[in-house]
């Protein structure tokens, strides 16, 4: 079976390391805040000006003024800071983010990403995505492996307008975990119950497969 959105976020949370400063993009990435391992401390950044973002609030502790970049209410952990968007982007552009987690429409085998625009559809703008892919030291993309029509979103070359070029390190989809290097997707893990053959069929870019592909542990 393919992973749910929460399970994708749960798997991404395993990539966090103690002391990391992490930016979580809109969509599936924001769910990662609820799965930070108890034995590590990370500072989650939201580009609208919050450092020290916590998980989603319960009904009892909702603060309508405390939101993430996706306009969802969140909490703040002890030691959190709230500051201007200018200071937030100074942090991003200055290379002070260890890991960025983003959603995407497409990713290709060279690590390029298309995440902000589908031609012919109304978009509000790129937001901070271009800054994030240029400034972060490590970038992970979360997405479904294929679109609603079954077309692969992991391509030889992106067909949509690019957000960044040769910048993505790893992709976590509802079917697999893949690193991107040397012009290819490298299959590292598969979702429980998902066959390697299904991943092959739904990957349009160059895919390298080891002799053994373990199932993800969630």
Secondary structure, DSSP 8 states (H G I E B T S, - for coil): ----HHHHHHHHHTT--TT-EEEE-SSGGGGGGGG--TT---EEEETTTEEEE-S---GGG--TT-B-TTS-B--EEEEEEE--HHHHHHHHHTT--SEEEEE-SEEETTS-EE-S--TTS-----TTHHHHHHH-S-EEEEE-SB-TTS-BSEESS--S--SBSS---EEEESSEEEEEETTEEEEEEE-TT--HHHHHHT--S-EEEEEEEEE---
